[in-house]
Amino acid sequence: MEAKAIAKYVRISPLKVHFICDEIRGKQVDEALALLKFTPKRGAKELEKVLKSAVANAENNLSLDRDNLYVKQAYANEGPTMKRYRPKAKGMAYPILKRSSHIGVVVAERE
């Protein structure tokens, strides 16, 4: 059995979160939470929220044991990009891309 949680439209670039996802993929849930707690990146805080939500879904909805859970998948997909413009020299406009991401975590039970 596996449980998942998704946070959509998070205002952080998916590239920044993707590096943190690589760190926790395949680890035990408690080990992954400890790793995220002490990672000094803004994406780690968002990923920690999603991981806690996935663990809560596994415990409450599927009655899985927390001690046997591990992070099966962790991903950060690209969400919509807000386009803004900044004035530049000679009457030109410079685009600013404010990226967002959809962060997802799937936890499963080890046999």
Phi, psi and chi 1 to 4 in degrees:
 res  aa     phi    psi   chi1   chi2   chi3   chi4
   1 MET       -  148.4  -63.2  -69.1  -74.9      -
   2 GLU  -141.3  148.7   54.7 -173.2   41.0      -
   3 ALA  -123.8  150.6      -      -      -      -
   4 LYS  -137.7  162.5   70.0  177.0 -177.1  175.5
   5 ALA  -145.7  144.7      -      -      -      -
   6 ILE  -133.9  134.5  -59.2  171.5      -      -
   7 ALA  -111.1  121.3      -      -      -      -
   8 LYS  -105.2  153.5  -66.2 -175.3  133.7 -166.8
   9 TYR    58.9   39.3  -53.1  107.1      -      -
  10 VAL   -78.8  129.6 -179.9      -      -      -
  11 ARG   -82.6   66.6  -97.5  -71.3  -69.6  123.5
  12 ILE  -148.2  147.9 -172.4  168.4      -      -
  13 SER   -64.8  137.0  171.0      -      -      -
  14 PRO   -63.9  -26.9   12.8  -20.5      -      -
  15 LEU   -63.5  -39.5 -176.6   68.0      -      -
  16 LYS   -68.0  -34.8  -66.2  177.5 -178.2  178.2
  17 VAL   -80.1  -29.1 -176.2      -      -      -
  18 HIS   -60.6  -37.5 -179.6   73.4      -      -
  19 PHE   -64.3  -35.9  -68.0  122.4      -      -
  20 ILE   -74.4  -34.6  -52.6  164.7      -      -
  21 CYS   -60.6  -38.2  -70.6      -      -      -
  22 ASP   -62.8  -31.6  -69.0  -18.9      -      -
  23 GLU   -70.5  -36.0  -68.3  -66.8  -40.0      -
  24 ILE   -97.1  -12.5   66.7  164.8      -      -
  25 ARG   -62.4  127.4 -161.8  173.8  -64.5  121.5
  26 GLY    90.5   -5.8      -      -      -      -
  27 LYS   -90.0  159.4  -67.9 -163.0  172.4   18.2
  28 GLN   -62.2  152.7  -71.5  -68.2  111.3      -
  29 VAL   -61.8  -45.9  166.6      -      -      -
  30 ASP   -65.9  -37.1  -66.2  -34.3      -      -
  31 GLU   -67.0  -40.4 -175.8 -177.9  -11.2      -
  32 ALA   -66.6  -40.4      -      -      -      -
  33 LEU   -64.4  -40.4  -77.2  170.3      -      -
  34 ALA   -64.7  -39.7      -      -      -      -
  35 LEU   -64.5  -42.8 -170.9   72.3      -      -
  36 LEU   -68.9  -33.4  -70.9  173.0      -      -
  37 LYS   -64.0  -34.1 -173.4  174.0 -178.5  179.6
  38 PHE  -105.5   13.6  -64.4  107.7      -      -
  39 THR   -89.4  121.2  -57.9      -      -      -
  40 PRO   -84.2   52.1   31.7  -34.0      -      -
  41 LYS  -126.6  149.1  -60.2 -105.0 -176.9 -147.3
  42 ARG   -68.4  -33.0 -170.6  174.7  134.3 -125.9
  43 GLY   -67.4  -24.0      -      -      -      -
  44 ALA   -66.3  -35.9      -      -      -      -
  45 LYS   -66.4  -42.2 -168.3  169.0 -169.5  166.7
  46 GLU   -66.3  -42.1  -59.8  -65.2  -25.8      -
  47 LEU   -66.0  -34.5 -162.6   56.2      -      -
  48 GLU   -64.0  -40.9 -176.5 -179.7    6.5      -
  49 LYS   -61.5  -43.9  -71.5  180.0 -169.1  177.0
  50 VAL   -67.5  -40.1  178.8      -      -      -
  51 LEU   -64.5  -42.2  179.7   57.6      -      -
  52 LYS   -62.4  -37.8  -75.9 -179.0  179.4  178.2
  53 SER   -66.1  -41.3  178.4      -      -      -
  54 ALA   -64.6  -39.5      -      -      -      -
  55 VAL   -65.6  -41.8  170.9      -      -      -
  56 ALA   -63.8  -39.3      -      -      -      -
  57 ASN   -62.2  -40.8  -71.1  -18.5      -      -
  58 ALA   -65.7  -42.1      -      -      -      -
  59 GLU   -72.3  -46.4  -72.1  178.5  -29.2      -
  60 ASN   -83.7  -40.9  -63.3  -36.6      -      -
  61 ASN   -88.4  -34.7  -60.6  -14.9      -      -
  62 LEU  -111.8   -3.2  -58.6  174.2      -      -
  63 SER    55.7   43.7  -58.4      -      -      -
  64 LEU   -89.6  153.9  -61.2  178.1      -      -
  65 ASP   -83.9  127.2 -175.4   24.5      -      -
  66 ARG   -63.3  -31.9 -177.8 -170.5  172.8  106.9
  67 ASP   -67.3  -24.6  -62.3  -30.1      -      -
  68 ASN   -97.7    1.7  -63.9  -26.4      -      -
  69 LEU   -82.1  144.8  -68.8  177.9      -      -
  70 TYR  -139.7  161.9   75.8  101.3      -      -
  71 VAL   -82.7  106.2 -179.4      -      -      -
  72 LYS   -79.2  -44.9 -174.8  174.6 -178.3 -178.0
  73 GLN  -137.3  144.5  -68.1  178.0    3.3      -
  74 ALA  -144.1  124.4      -      -      -      -
  75 TYR  -145.4  158.5   55.0   87.9      -      -
  76 ALA  -134.2  103.8      -      -      -      -
  77 ASN   -93.5  159.8  -66.3  -27.7      -      -
  78 GLU   -78.7  131.8 -168.7  171.4  -18.8      -
  79 GLY   -99.5 -167.7      -      -      -      -
  80 PRO   -68.4  149.9   19.8  -27.6      -      -
  81 THR  -107.2  126.7  -58.7      -      -      -
  82 MET   -84.2  131.7  -68.7 -168.6  -66.9      -
  83 LYS  -106.3  124.0  -66.7  167.7 -177.7   71.5
  84 ARG  -126.5  162.2  -58.0  -70.1 -177.7  -98.1
  85 TYR  -130.0  143.4  -66.0   94.6      -      -
  86 ARG  -119.8  133.5  179.4  169.2 -150.6   84.0
  87 PRO   -68.5  139.9   17.3  -23.9      -      -
  88 LYS  -125.7 -177.2  -73.8  -64.5 -155.4  177.5
  89 ALA   -64.5  152.5      -      -      -      -
  90 LYS    61.6   33.1  -61.8 -178.5 -178.4  176.6
  91 GLY    72.7   15.9      -      -      -      -
  92 MET   -89.0  163.0  -64.7 -144.4  -97.2      -
  93 ALA  -119.0  138.2      -      -      -      -
  94 TYR  -112.7  124.2 -179.9   75.0      -      -
  95 PRO   -75.3  142.2   25.0  -31.0      -      -
  96 ILE  -119.3  124.3  -62.6  171.5      -      -
  97 LEU  -104.4  114.1  -57.8  177.3      -      -
  98 LYS   -99.0  103.9  -62.7 -175.6  176.4 -136.5
  99 ARG   -85.5  153.4  -58.7 -179.8 -171.4  -81.8
 100 SER  -131.9  165.9   66.9      -      -      -
 101 SER  -142.4  158.1   56.4      -      -      -
 102 HIS  -109.6  114.3  -58.1  -43.6      -      -
 103 ILE  -102.0  128.5  -57.4  170.3      -      -
 104 GLY  -132.0  146.0      -      -      -      -
 105 VAL  -136.0  134.2  173.8      -      -      -
 106 VAL  -119.3  124.6  176.6      -      -      -
 107 VAL  -111.4  145.0  -67.3      -      -      -
 108 ALA  -136.0  165.5      -      -      -      -
 109 GLU   -97.7  132.3 -159.4  168.7   32.6      -
 110 ARG   -78.6  145.2  -77.9 -157.1 -155.5  -86.1
 111 GLU   -82.3      -  -72.6   78.2   35.3      -
